Amino acid sequence: MQKQNLVVAEAPKFELAVLDGANQENLEELIRENFGDVEITSIFDRVKFPTGGALNFELPVEDPENPVLMPEIVGVIVDHHRVNAYWPGEFTGEGNPPQCYAHDGVHGEGNPGGLCAVCPLNRPGSKGEKRKACKNMWRLFILTSGEAFPMMLTLPPTSVGAFYKFLKAFTFKNRLKLNQAVIKVGLRRVKNANNVPYAEATFSVVEKLPDETYARIKAYVEAMKPILRRPPAVRAGEMAGTVDIPAEEVAQGDQAFEELPF
């Protein structure tokens, strides 16, 4: 059976600016020394996912009143993992920390805590009809062209299904690791069952990395993953700011993911 070719999207050529191999080996030690016990995710730029059907990501800048708007993000996804969070009642988006939080999407810390797979709050219907009381999200760390550190994008429940489908197709069609290619993350406007518009993430392949570039990316990922996967140093109920997700997206999209295997 002939292997299918990558379907690529047009984008500027990706330029790698990661540290050399010698420095990568000491990267975790360097970050611990310079940042101490600072919450690890706070050292990466957080991309804000749009609300209300807007089709631009927001990048953090010194002036929060004038954020940089980007219709797409192009780079290498150096790591990604599931994230679950539970807010009792309706989530308002006012910075209230979750009552229960699973940094790995598997083990919840807080109330009720425990394994997410068997938690009744993580089942469709736990918040009326097909909605889940617990919010299933997916966190991406994207290394963009010319940068030495990745930016962090948390996909809301309304985009988890799109990413999972892309990841599944990418893996089985191309037989590549996700960090072997440059990926474009875009946005499209869709509507929920109540005809309310919201943004859903889209994913496409820009290019397969040359072997030499991938070798450097692979070493970079090995150095960074222990840092990126480090759980929060605070307990559930004290996590304001650790979960970046718009209230509007939380309220609208849970019913879309009942068929995912988690």
N, C-alpha and C positions, 0 to 999 in steps of 0.2 A: 504494500500500500504506500503510495507516494505521500511524503510529508507535505502538509500545506504550508504555503508561504505566509509570512507575517503580513497582515494588512496594516499599512502604516498611515499616519496622519502627518500632514505638513507642519513643520515647526522649525525654528532655528536650530542649528547644529549644537548638540550638547557638549559643553566644555567641562572637563573634570578638574577641580581645584582642591581635591582632598589632600590631607597630609601624606607625607611619604611613609613608607613602611616602618621605618625606625620610630617615627613619632607616633604612629598609630598604636604600636605596642604599649605605649605609656599613656594613651589617651584617657582611659578611665582614671588612672592615678592623677593625671594632670587636672581633670575636671574636679575630682574630689578635693585636691589641694587648693584650687583657686576658688571653688564655690562652696566648700564645706558641706553643711547639712541643708543648704537651700533646696527647696523642692525641685527635683531634677527637670520636670517638664517646664518649669518656669524659665529655663535658660534658652529654650527654643522659641522662635517666633511662632505665634499661634495664628493660624488663618481662620477667620470667621466665616462660617457658612451663611449664605444669604437667607433672608426670610421674605415672606409675602410674594413669592414668585420673582424676586429680583434675580438677575443672572450675572452677578459679579461677586467674586470672593473679596473679602476685605483683609488687607495686610496691615499689621500694626505699625504705627509711626508715632513720633513724639507728640504730634497734635491729634488727639483722638477725634476731634471734630472734622478732620480732613483725612480720612484713611485713604490708602492707595487701593484702588479698585482694579481687579483683574478678572477677565472673563474665563481664564483658564490658567492652570498651573502645569508646567512641563518639567519633568525631572525623573530621577530614579527613586522608586519607593524602596528605601533601604531597610525598612522594617514596618510591620503593621500587626496590630493585634485587636482582639475584641475588647470592648469595655461595656459593662452593665452598670446601671445606676437606678436606684429606686427613691422616689420622693413620695411621701404619703399625700393623698389629696391631689389636687391639680397643680402641676408644676407651673410657676409663674415667671420663671426666667429672671428673677430678681437677685440672683447670686446665692440663693439658699443652698447649703450643702446637702447632698443626698443622705438619706437615713441609712442606706446600704449601698456599698460600692464594690464592684469587682474589677480590679485593674486588669486582670487577665481574662475577664468574661467567663470565669469558671468558679472562682472561690469568692463569695461575698463576705465583706467585712462590715460589721454594724448590726443593725436590726432589720430583717431576721438573720442575716448572715448564712453561712453554709454553702453547699453546692448549688450553683445556679440551675443545673440540669434538673434537679428535683424540687426546686422551690416553687410553691404554688403561685407566687407573684410573677413568675417568669413564664406563665402559661397563657396562650391565647384565651381570652374570655375572662381573665382575672381583673379586667377593668371594663367590663361591658362589651358585649358582642365579641369581636375578634381581637380587641386591643389587649395589650399586656400592661400590667401595672409597672413592671420593671422595663426600663428602656434599654434596648439592645443597640449599641453603637459600634463603630469601628474606627480605630485611630491609625492614621497613616503618617509616617515620617518621610518627607519627600526632599531629596537633595536636588536642588535646582542648579542650573548651569553656572559655573564660576563661584559657587558657594562652598564653604568648608563644613558648615553645619546644616542639618536638615530643618525644614519648617514642619510644624505639626498641624495636621488637619483632622478634626474629629467629624466623621460622617454621622449625621443624625439617622434615626430609624428609617426615615423615608428614602435613604440612599444606600442602606446596608444591602438590600436585595440586589441593587444594580452592581455593586462592587463584587458581591459573592458570585453573581453570574459571570461577570468579566473574568474574575480570578479562575473560575472553573474552566471557562472556554480557553483562556490563555494557557493554562497548565496542560490540558489534554490535547489541544491542537498544536501547540508550538514546542512542547517538551522542554521548556525553559524555566529557570527560576525567575521570579518576578523581578529581581534586581539585575537581571541580565539585559533588560530593555529600558529604554526611556519611555515613560508613559505620560500621556496628556490627560489631565483631569479637567473636564468641562462641566457645563450646566445646561439643563433643558427645563423648560417650564411645563409642568403637568398639573392636573387637577385631582382633588380627592373626591370621595363619593358625594360630598356636598357642593361640588363644583367650585371649590376654593383653590386658587392657584398656589403652587409652591415649587421650589427648585429641587430638581433631582440631579445628582452627580452622574456624569457620563465618563467613560474610560476608553481610551484608544492607544494603540502602540505607535510611537513615533519612529523608533529605530531599535534594532538589536545592537547592543554594545559590541565593539571590537573586542577580541579576546584579551588584548593587552589592557584595555580600559577596564574590562570586567574583572581581571585579576586584581587590579587596584581597588575596585569597588568591593570585591569579596573580602579583602583584608580590612577595608574600612568598616564593613558591616560587622565582621567578627569583633572588631574593637569597640564598636558603638552599641551593639545589641545589649550587652549587660547594663549599659547606662540607660538605654531606651526602655528596657523592660523592668527597671527598678520600680517597685511599688511605692506609692506615696508614703511619706514618713509620718503622716497624721492619721488619726482614726476617722472612721465614718462619723458624720455629724460635725466634723471640723474641717471639711474639705472644700470650702468656698473657693472657687476658681480652678479646681482640679478637673472639672467637667465643663467643657465648652460646647454648649448646644443650645440653639434657640428654642424658646418655649413654644413658638408657633409650630415648629417642625415636630416637637415631641407630641403635641396634641393631635396631629393630623395623620401620622403615617404608620402607626404600629400594626395595623391590620394587614399591611403588605408583606409581612415576613413570617406568616404562620407556617410556611412550608420549608423554611430553613432548618437545618438539623441542629438547632440549639435553642 
